[in-house]
Amino acid sequence: MDEENKKKNGVSKGLYALYLLCLIVAVLLIGRMFHIVFFFQPDPEIKELVTPKSTKQVIESERGAILAQDGRLLAMTVPAYDIHMDCTVKQGKDEEWHSKAKELCKGLESIIGEKSSEQYYKGMCAARKAGSKYHQVCKDIDLTTYNKIRQLPLFNESRFKGGMIEDHRMVRVYPYGKLAYRTLGFVRDNRSTVGNTHVGLEGKFDDILHGKEGYEYVRTVDNNQKVLDYSLGYKPAKNGQDIHTTLNIDYQDAADKALRNQIEDEPDIEGGCLVLMDVETGAIRAMVNLLRDSTSNKLFEMQNLAIGRRGEPGSVFKTVTLVSVLSDGHIKSLDEKMPTNHGVVKNANYSWNDWDHLRAYGNEISILDGFKISSNYVFATLAIENYGSNPRKFIDNIYLYKLGEAFDFDLEGLRSPNIPTPGGSDWYNNMTLGYIGFGYNTEETPLHILTFYNAIANKGKEMKPYLVESIEEHGTVVDKRGPSVLQASICSKAVADTVTRALSAVTEEGTARVLKNARCHIAGKTGTSFAVFEKDANPKNGYIDIYGRRKYQGTFVGFFPTEDPQYSVICAIYSKPTSKSFQGGDIPARAVKELVDRVVSTDPYWREDIHRNGRLDIMMSQVGEIKKGEVPDVTGLGLKDAIYAIENAGFACNYSGTGHVKSQSVDNKTINIVLE
């Protein structure tokens, strides 16, 4: 029994000793772990060698979109991919790689089409033979194309088996190409660009569109994989917000075509602009700026002429004089008359070369007739006789109409007008006053002139032109912009109505008669002026160079329909030094007519009450008598009228496009028409 107890005690002691040993080891291990966690510092050199490095990476924000009036995308950011290939990867036997590579190349030919499958395959084989690990397959492909390529042989395997290497980046695309390019603008890297790097809406609203970049820390682990290291910090990117503009892309397209059609084949035309604006709000629906490239002679949107080119406006400024004398009560009616005086302006001792036009009116001419024929004599006389004793009042009126200073606009670069100051170094008494009266000795941008005429159409209320309706985020408006008033009233409604009557007479009977047969009534004014030569100027006349040439600025500005103005419009063209003559009543007026006809054919305003303009019967008269078997001329007609004429003549009709018939061709018993 004692031996048995001794044996049990020996076992117990052994177990206690083992337990104590395990306890001591555990305590030592825990202590060691505690020491390692809180106190141990590895050798710096060893730590540097065995610890994966974490690097800070910038998380790019996604740039916001620019939207048209109806929500269509004008500018957007999309992913683009460059595809390369490691041609040295192993695929079992070498024949297996070649077999898959041939199938891959057939797919590339079908999807991309830049090369034949044989050309793709030949390039890959040459790269494999040379041991290339970065052979270019294609570049700048979109996400849809990338996903299709990803399903092809070799490329549907891992990088180390198939060899596909993709480089991904975000690029800015413009779905409508170069339409409104200078208005939409761009942002470029300062290091690679000479000149202005922030242009148009992209430049003005860069901070809003760009958003805010984030950052993350990344370290490389086994198999060359990268993992996020949140211990060092993480900040997500905030994507840019969207810009919702006032632009109507259909009207922008129509305006672009209208201006191009008029100036493209005139090599002496340097460029021009065409702007369409909503009368009630000041929203710009189209803004076209075309300038001829000196090398290719093609027209591109290289400068924003509508806001950046300042020049003497010419006769379109006569409306400013007319509003001024009517508002100040110097004349009561457009039918008031003044002596023609052989074209000699009293109290200024100079005459104008429009006496040939004045002589047809005898000894007297009415204000309205003087406006219709755009008489410099009449408006120099109005300015001098009514403001000669107080020229400051006339100049103050010009500033009241917001024609004397730049205003805040949604694009950078709106130039300030240049208005002489009475008593200043550039003021020569009544001579200067008379010149201002008919549009010289002042400098204005086309947008300033359009803003003034828009106020006449709006019964005296002057709206500030604008391009941005709102700032949006995920479809929700975060900053509502919209209409704002520049001047509550530049004139009374009665004055605006009187001036509208005068502007209507210009297009019906005066210098803009080319607009008489537009699809709705248009009220407006022509203007023709000359630019001063900075070099090679004639020493006796700065408006002529030493070769006898001039540089013209031709302008038409107005609004439509006259009875209930919906839109105001301006077209200005600029010539190179030339011996030709470019008048505001010619190319600019014809460009406006083409644009107006397109707007009338598409805008719901006219569809609801088409009879108000009463002009469609004029279009039908072009067809004349329709005879069976004879091909009718339907050029210029709307689709419905063209089909009516064609089918009544016994032909079938095929058509393409929208708008009015631009061209027609006959194929057996079918007439094919193209609308634009």
Secondary structure as UniProt FT lines:
FT   HELIX           2..38
FT   HELIX           44..50
FT   STRAND          54..59
FT   STRAND          66..67
FT   TURN            69..70
FT   STRAND          73..85
FT   TURN            87..88
FT   HELIX           94..111
FT   HELIX           117..130
FT   STRAND          135..141
FT   HELIX           143..149
FT   TURN            150..151
FT   TURN            153..156
FT   HELIX           159..162
FT   STRAND          164..173
FT   TURN            175..180
FT   HELIX           181..184
FT   STRAND          186..187
FT   HELIX           190..192
FT   STRAND          198..199
FT   HELIX           200..204
FT   HELIX           206..210
FT   STRAND          214..220
FT   HELIX           222..224
FT   STRAND          226..228
FT   HELIX           230..232
FT   STRAND          234..235
FT   STRAND          242..245
FT   HELIX           249..263
FT   TURN            264..265
FT   TURN            267..268
FT   STRAND          269..278
FT   TURN            279..281
FT   STRAND          283..292
FT   TURN            294..296
FT   STRAND          299..300
FT   HELIX           305..308
FT   HELIX           314..317
FT   HELIX           318..327
FT   TURN            328..329
FT   TURN            334..335
FT   STRAND          337..339
FT   HELIX           341..343
FT   STRAND          344..345
FT   TURN            346..349
FT   STRAND          350..351
FT   TURN            353..354
FT   HELIX           355..358
FT   HELIX           359..361
FT   TURN            362..363
FT   STRAND          364..366
FT   HELIX           367..372
FT   TURN            373..374
FT   HELIX           376..387
FT   TURN            388..389
FT   HELIX           391..400
FT   TURN            401..402
FT   TURN            412..413
FT   TURN            422..423
FT   TURN            425..426
FT   HELIX           429..437
FT   TURN            438..439
FT   STRAND          443..444
FT   HELIX           446..457
FT   TURN            458..460
FT   STRAND          462..463
FT   STRAND          468..473
FT   TURN            474..475
FT   STRAND          476..480
FT   STRAND          485..487
FT   HELIX           493..509
FT   TURN            511..512
FT   HELIX           513..515
FT   TURN            516..517
FT   STRAND          523..530
FT   STRAND          537..538
FT   TURN            539..540
FT   STRAND          541..545
FT   TURN            546..547
FT   STRAND          552..560
FT   TURN            562..563
FT   STRAND          567..575
FT   TURN            584..586
FT   HELIX           587..602
FT   HELIX           604..608
FT   HELIX           610..612
FT   HELIX           616..620
FT   TURN            621..623
FT   TURN            628..629
FT   TURN            635..636
FT   HELIX           639..648
FT   TURN            649..650
FT   STRAND          652..657
FT   STRAND          660..667
FT   TURN            668..669
FT   STRAND          670..675
//
